[in-house]
Amino acid sequence: MGKLWDKGVPLDELIEAYTVGDDPILDQRLVPYDLEGSRAHARMLASIDVLTEDELAALLGGLDAIEATWLAGDFVIERSDEDVHTAVERALVAALGDVGKKVHTGRSRNDQVLVDLRLWQRDAVATLTEAVEQCRRAFEAFALRAGATRLPGYTHLQRAMPSTVSAWARGYEALLAMDLPLLTAAEASARLSPLGSAAGYGVPAILGTDRAMTAELLGFDGALEPAEAVQPSRGKAEAALLFACAEIARDLGKWAWDVCLYVTAEFGFFALPAEFTTGSSIMPQKRNPDVLELTRGKAAVVRAALSEVQEIAGSLPGGYHRDLQLIKGPLFRGYDTTIAMLQIAAHVMGGLQIDEEACEAAMSPELFATEEAYALVREGVPFREAYRRVGKKYSK
């Protein structure tokens, strides 16, 4: 079976390689979602008498067989397929003949890929939410382990006011909690079904397709209407997910920066287990916090993925454009990077060691200057006068 759009003219090899890009690799993670969408679509086609009950049973069996092959790691999307949709249809036609050729009735690859991505996004949000919760628990456990250990608070990288190791850790736990509503919003942005919008302008009414039925079968809140809204919506749900990822990555990047400082000899508040560090190829004594530096850098990778999706999708007019194919790469990259960052942060917090003596030694008297000023205020001294008196005391 050739390409779904094949009209008998062979495609130039260089053009084919360029236009197909990384889709055969990227689409591997979309296989189960393409199969799920195809099952719903086949059931709808049977409901409007495009498929007989025997044909529906054959297609459902064929889709189950493809899923088993994929789960075994043996389902291959060839470059000649271009994408998961063609690969699935090719396998159905090979197994079922003409029955397999009927499954594409009433849909386009344009709505298929959006169905796959929306279904994937629902699962991605659930996985991210659990990863955030696990990371929050790691920060909470570290805070409990820290007890009442004191720690200087910093502004402008200068010692500012007294704090605690526990409060430092709980601060990042709270930041991650603030990211959860962003994930909820990302899930909400994927609740309407694109299936049945076809190439972006619906399917001729003579076919009688039932978009509400497929939306219900797939667990969507309804169909995205009108069909003309579907293709221009591409990038919106993806950007919502990547925005949540970027905020999570932002928080973890700040955390990594803190720990990079606090494990240095100059600070010495924390220590990484030796097995969490790497060595220098020239300096025998060096142990490096590469895991933290990479986490700090990966925060920028996630933000760049968000920017990439927004730039690709946001610069286009209505309707479908092949540019939109390029969204999948940064979407998956941003998501995968965020998951890895959350797992690493939780792991590092589980092994991070606290040097209580170093923390206490850093609690110099000037950290309590603000407390001294407010003690004077409680005695009736105007704040500005109290501020001046205490500031003079610590002036050098």
C-alpha positions as CSV (number, residue, x, y, z in Angstrom):
1,M,0.0,0.0,0.0
2,G,1.3,3.4,-0.9
3,K,0.9,6.7,0.8
4,L,-2.6,7.7,1.8
5,W,-2.4,10.7,-0.6
6,D,-0.6,8.8,-3.4
7,K,-1.9,9.8,-6.9
8,G,0.5,7.7,-8.9
9,V,3.5,10.0,-9.1
10,P,6.6,8.9,-7.2
11,L,7.9,11.3,-4.6
12,D,11.4,12.6,-5.0
13,E,13.6,10.8,-2.4
14,L,15.2,13.9,-1.0
15,I,11.8,15.6,-0.7
16,E,10.4,12.6,1.0
17,A,13.2,12.4,3.6
18,Y,12.8,16.1,4.3
19,T,9.0,16.2,4.5
20,V,8.7,13.0,6.6
21,G,11.3,14.2,9.0
22,D,11.3,12.4,12.4
23,D,7.6,11.4,12.3
24,P,8.3,7.6,12.1
25,I,10.2,7.8,15.3
26,L,8.0,10.4,17.1
27,D,4.8,8.6,16.2
28,Q,5.8,5.4,18.0
29,R,4.4,6.8,21.2
30,L,1.1,7.7,19.4
31,V,0.4,4.1,18.2
32,P,-2.0,3.1,21.1
33,Y,-3.8,6.4,20.7
34,D,-4.2,6.0,17.0
35,L,-5.6,2.6,17.6
36,E,-8.0,3.9,20.2
37,G,-9.2,6.6,17.8
38,S,-9.6,4.1,15.0
39,R,-11.7,1.8,17.2
40,A,-14.1,4.6,18.0
41,H,-14.2,5.7,14.3
42,A,-14.9,2.2,13.1
43,R,-17.8,1.8,15.6
44,M,-19.2,5.1,14.4
45,L,-18.9,3.9,10.7
46,A,-20.8,0.8,11.6
47,S,-23.5,2.9,13.3
48,I,-24.1,4.7,10.0
49,D,-24.0,1.5,7.9
50,V,-20.7,2.2,6.2
51,L,-19.4,-1.0,7.8
52,T,-21.2,-4.2,8.4
53,E,-21.1,-5.9,11.9
54,D,-18.7,-8.5,10.4
55,E,-16.5,-5.8,9.0
56,L,-16.5,-4.0,12.3
57,A,-15.5,-7.1,14.1
58,A,-12.7,-7.8,11.7
59,L,-11.4,-4.2,12.0
60,L,-11.5,-4.3,15.8
61,G,-9.6,-7.6,15.7
62,G,-7.1,-6.2,13.3
63,L,-6.5,-3.2,15.5
64,D,-6.1,-5.4,18.6
65,A,-3.5,-7.5,16.7
66,I,-1.6,-4.3,15.8
67,E,-1.6,-3.3,19.5
68,A,-0.2,-6.6,20.5
69,T,2.6,-6.3,17.9
70,W,3.3,-2.8,19.2
71,L,3.4,-3.9,22.8
72,A,5.9,-6.6,21.8
73,G,8.1,-3.9,20.3
74,D,7.6,-5.3,16.8
75,F,5.4,-2.6,15.1
76,V,7.5,-0.6,12.7
77,I,6.6,2.7,11.1
78,E,8.5,2.8,7.8
79,R,9.7,6.0,6.3
80,S,7.5,5.2,3.3
81,D,4.5,5.2,5.7
82,E,5.3,8.7,6.7
83,D,3.4,8.5,10.0
84,V,1.5,6.2,12.4
85,H,-1.8,6.6,10.5
86,T,-0.5,5.2,7.3
87,A,1.4,2.4,9.1
88,V,-1.8,1.3,10.9
89,E,-3.8,1.4,7.8
90,R,-1.1,-0.5,5.9
91,A,-1.2,-3.2,8.5
92,L,-5.0,-3.4,8.4
93,V,-5.1,-3.7,4.6
94,A,-2.3,-6.4,4.7
95,A,-4.4,-8.4,7.1
96,L,-7.9,-7.7,6.0
97,G,-7.8,-6.6,2.4
98,D,-10.6,-4.3,1.3
99,V,-12.1,-4.1,4.8
100,G,-8.9,-2.3,5.9
101,K,-9.4,0.2,3.1
102,K,-12.7,1.3,4.6
103,V,-11.3,2.6,7.9
104,H,-10.2,6.0,6.6
105,T,-13.7,6.9,5.5
106,G,-14.8,10.2,6.9
107,R,-11.5,11.3,8.3
108,S,-8.2,12.8,7.4
109,R,-4.7,12.5,8.8
110,N,-5.2,16.1,9.9
111,D,-7.9,15.1,12.4
112,Q,-6.3,11.8,13.2
113,V,-3.1,13.3,14.5
114,L,-5.0,15.8,16.6
115,V,-7.0,13.0,18.2
116,D,-3.8,11.1,18.9
117,L,-2.2,14.1,20.5
118,R,-5.2,15.0,22.6
119,L,-5.5,11.5,23.9
120,W,-1.8,11.4,24.6
121,Q,-2.0,14.8,26.4
122,R,-4.6,13.5,28.8
123,D,-2.3,10.7,29.8
124,A,0.7,13.0,29.8
125,V,-1.0,15.4,32.3
126,A,-1.8,12.5,34.6
127,T,1.8,11.2,34.5
128,L,3.2,14.7,35.1
129,T,0.8,15.3,38.0
130,E,2.0,12.2,39.7
131,A,5.6,13.1,39.1
132,V,5.0,16.5,40.6
133,E,3.4,15.0,43.6
134,Q,6.2,12.5,44.1
135,C,8.7,15.4,43.9
136,R,6.7,17.4,46.4
137,R,6.8,14.5,48.8
138,A,10.6,14.3,48.4
139,F,10.9,18.0,49.4
140,E,8.5,17.5,52.3
141,A,10.5,14.5,53.6
142,F,13.7,16.5,53.3
143,A,12.1,19.3,55.3
144,L,11.1,16.9,58.1
145,R,14.6,15.5,58.1
146,A,16.1,19.0,58.4
147,G,14.2,19.6,61.6
148,A,15.0,23.1,63.1
149,T,18.3,23.5,61.4
150,R,18.8,27.2,60.8
151,L,20.0,28.6,57.4
152,P,20.7,32.1,56.2
153,G,18.2,33.6,53.8
154,Y,19.7,35.5,50.9
155,T,18.8,38.5,48.7
156,H,21.1,39.7,46.0
157,L,23.2,36.6,47.0
158,Q,24.0,38.4,50.3
159,R,23.0,37.1,53.7
160,A,19.8,38.8,54.5
161,M,17.6,37.3,57.3
162,P,17.4,34.1,59.3
163,S,15.6,31.1,57.8
164,T,15.7,27.3,58.1
165,V,16.6,24.4,55.9
166,S,13.1,23.2,56.4
167,A,11.5,26.4,55.2
168,W,13.9,26.5,52.2
169,A,12.7,23.0,51.1
170,R,9.0,23.8,51.9
171,G,9.3,26.8,49.7
172,Y,10.1,24.7,46.6
173,E,7.4,22.2,47.6
174,A,4.9,25.1,47.6
175,L,6.1,26.3,44.2
176,L,5.5,22.9,42.7
177,A,2.0,22.9,44.3
178,M,1.4,26.1,42.4
179,D,2.1,24.3,39.1
180,L,-0.7,21.7,39.6
181,P,-3.5,24.1,38.5
182,L,-1.5,24.7,35.3
183,L,-1.6,21.0,34.6
184,T,-5.3,21.0,35.2
185,A,-5.7,23.8,32.6
186,A,-3.6,21.8,30.2
187,E,-5.9,18.8,30.6
188,A,-8.9,21.0,30.1
189,S,-7.5,22.3,26.9
190,A,-7.6,18.8,25.4
191,R,-11.2,17.9,26.4
192,L,-12.9,18.5,23.0
193,S,-12.7,15.9,20.1
194,P,-11.2,16.9,16.8
195,L,-12.3,13.6,15.2
196,G,-14.6,14.0,12.2
197,S,-13.4,17.5,11.3
198,A,-11.3,15.8,8.6
199,A,-9.0,18.2,6.8
200,G,-10.6,21.1,8.6
201,Y,-13.9,21.6,7.0
202,G,-15.9,18.5,8.1
203,V,-17.2,15.7,6.0
204,P,-20.0,16.0,3.4
205,A,-23.4,15.6,5.1
206,I,-24.3,12.8,2.7
207,L,-22.0,10.4,4.7
208,G,-23.9,11.1,8.0
209,T,-20.9,10.9,10.4
210,D,-21.7,11.2,14.1
211,R,-19.0,13.3,15.8
212,A,-20.8,13.3,19.1
213,M,-20.7,9.5,19.2
214,T,-16.9,9.3,18.6
215,A,-16.3,12.1,21.1
216,E,-18.3,10.1,23.8
217,L,-16.5,6.8,22.9
218,L,-13.1,8.5,23.4
219,G,-14.1,10.2,26.7
220,F,-14.1,13.7,25.4
221,D,-16.6,16.3,26.7
222,G,-17.9,16.8,23.1
223,A,-16.8,17.6,19.6
224,L,-14.9,20.8,18.9
225,E,-17.3,22.8,16.8
226,P,-17.3,24.1,14.1
227,A,-14.9,21.9,12.2
228,E,-13.2,25.1,11.0
229,A,-11.9,25.7,14.5
230,V,-10.0,22.5,14.7
231,Q,-6.9,23.1,12.6
232,P,-6.4,26.7,13.9
233,S,-6.5,25.2,17.4
234,R,-3.4,23.2,16.8
235,G,-0.7,24.3,19.2
236,K,-3.1,25.7,21.8
237,A,-3.4,22.6,23.9
238,E,0.3,21.8,23.3
239,A,1.4,25.2,24.4
240,A,-0.8,24.9,27.6
241,L,1.0,21.7,28.5
242,L,4.4,23.1,27.7
243,F,3.6,26.2,29.7
244,A,3.0,24.0,32.7
245,C,6.1,22.1,32.0
246,A,8.1,25.4,31.7
247,E,6.9,26.6,35.1
248,I,7.8,23.3,36.7
249,A,11.2,23.4,35.0
250,R,11.6,27.0,36.1
251,D,11.1,26.0,39.8
252,L,13.5,23.1,39.5
253,G,16.1,25.2,37.8
254,K,16.0,27.7,40.7
255,W,16.3,24.8,43.1
256,A,19.2,23.3,41.3
257,W,20.9,26.7,41.3
258,D,20.5,26.9,45.1
259,V,21.9,23.5,45.7
260,C,24.8,24.2,43.3
261,L,25.8,27.1,45.6
262,Y,25.1,25.3,48.9
263,V,27.3,22.3,48.1
264,T,30.3,24.5,47.3
265,A,33.2,24.7,49.8
266,E,32.4,28.4,50.2
267,F,28.9,27.6,51.5
268,G,29.1,24.0,52.6
269,F,25.5,23.8,53.9
270,F,24.7,20.6,51.9
271,A,26.7,17.8,50.4
272,L,25.9,15.4,47.6
273,P,26.7,11.7,48.0
274,A,29.8,10.8,46.0
275,E,27.7,8.6,43.7
276,F,25.6,11.6,42.7
277,T,28.7,13.5,41.4
278,T,31.2,13.2,38.6
279,G,34.9,13.7,38.5
280,S,37.4,15.8,36.7
281,S,39.6,14.3,34.0
282,I,42.6,16.3,35.1
283,M,42.0,17.4,38.7
284,P,42.1,14.3,41.0
285,Q,40.4,16.0,43.9
286,K,37.3,17.3,42.0
287,R,33.8,16.1,42.5
288,N,31.3,18.0,40.3
289,P,27.5,18.6,40.7
290,D,26.8,17.9,37.0
291,V,23.3,16.6,37.8
292,L,22.4,20.0,39.2
293,E,24.0,22.0,36.4
294,L,22.2,19.9,33.8
295,T,18.9,20.4,35.6
296,R,19.5,24.1,35.6
297,G,20.3,24.0,31.9
298,K,17.3,21.7,31.1
299,A,15.0,24.4,32.4
300,A,16.0,26.4,29.4
301,V,15.4,23.5,27.1
302,V,11.8,23.2,28.3
303,R,11.2,27.0,27.9
304,A,12.6,26.8,24.4
305,A,10.2,23.9,23.5
306,L,7.3,26.1,24.5
307,S,8.6,29.0,22.5
308,E,9.2,26.7,19.5
309,V,5.5,25.5,19.5
310,Q,4.2,29.0,19.9
311,E,6.4,30.3,17.1
312,I,5.4,27.5,14.7
313,A,1.7,27.5,15.3
314,G,1.2,31.2,16.1
315,S,2.5,32.5,12.8
316,L,0.1,30.6,10.6
317,P,-3.3,31.6,9.1
318,G,-6.4,29.4,9.5
319,G,-6.6,25.9,8.0
320,Y,-4.0,23.1,8.0
321,H,-0.4,23.8,7.1
322,R,2.5,21.3,7.0
323,D,4.4,23.5,9.5
324,L,2.2,22.0,12.2
325,Q,3.9,18.7,11.8
326,L,6.9,20.3,13.5
327,I,5.0,20.8,16.8
328,K,5.4,17.1,17.9
329,G,9.2,17.2,18.3
330,P,9.3,20.1,20.9
331,L,6.1,18.9,22.6
332,F,7.5,15.5,23.3
333,R,11.0,16.9,24.1
334,G,9.6,19.4,26.6
335,Y,7.4,16.8,28.3
336,D,10.2,14.2,28.5
337,T,12.7,16.7,29.9
338,T,10.3,17.8,32.6
339,I,9.5,14.3,33.7
340,A,13.3,13.6,33.9
341,M,13.9,16.8,35.9
342,L,11.2,15.9,38.4
343,Q,12.5,12.4,38.9
344,I,16.1,13.7,39.3
345,A,15.0,16.4,41.8
346,A,13.2,13.8,43.9
347,H,16.1,11.5,43.8
348,V,18.7,14.2,44.7
349,M,16.6,15.4,47.6
350,G,16.4,11.9,49.0
351,G,20.2,11.7,49.1
352,L,21.1,15.3,49.9
353,Q,23.1,15.6,53.1
354,I,22.8,18.6,55.6
355,D,25.9,19.9,57.4
356,E,24.2,21.3,60.5
357,E,27.4,22.8,61.8
358,A,28.1,24.8,58.6
359,C,24.5,26.0,58.5
360,E,24.7,27.2,62.1
361,A,28.2,28.8,61.6
362,A,26.7,31.0,58.9
363,M,24.1,32.5,61.2
364,S,26.0,35.7,61.8
365,P,24.6,38.5,64.1
366,E,23.7,40.9,61.2
367,L,21.1,38.4,60.0
368,F,19.0,39.4,63.1
369,A,19.2,43.2,62.4
370,T,15.6,43.4,61.2
371,E,14.5,41.7,64.4
372,E,16.4,44.2,66.4
373,A,14.7,47.0,64.5
374,Y,11.3,45.6,65.2
375,A,12.2,45.1,68.9
376,L,12.8,48.9,69.1
377,V,9.5,49.5,67.3
378,R,7.7,47.4,70.0
379,E,9.3,49.8,72.5
380,G,7.7,52.8,70.7
381,V,10.5,53.9,68.5
382,P,9.3,54.9,65.0
383,F,10.4,52.4,62.4
384,R,12.6,54.8,60.4
385,E,14.4,55.8,63.6
386,A,14.8,52.1,64.6
387,Y,16.0,51.3,61.1
388,R,18.6,54.1,61.3
389,R,19.9,53.1,64.7
390,V,20.3,49.4,63.8
391,G,21.8,50.2,60.4
392,K,24.4,52.4,62.0
393,K,25.3,49.6,64.4
394,Y,26.2,47.3,61.5
395,S,27.7,49.9,59.2
396,K,31.3,49.4,58.4
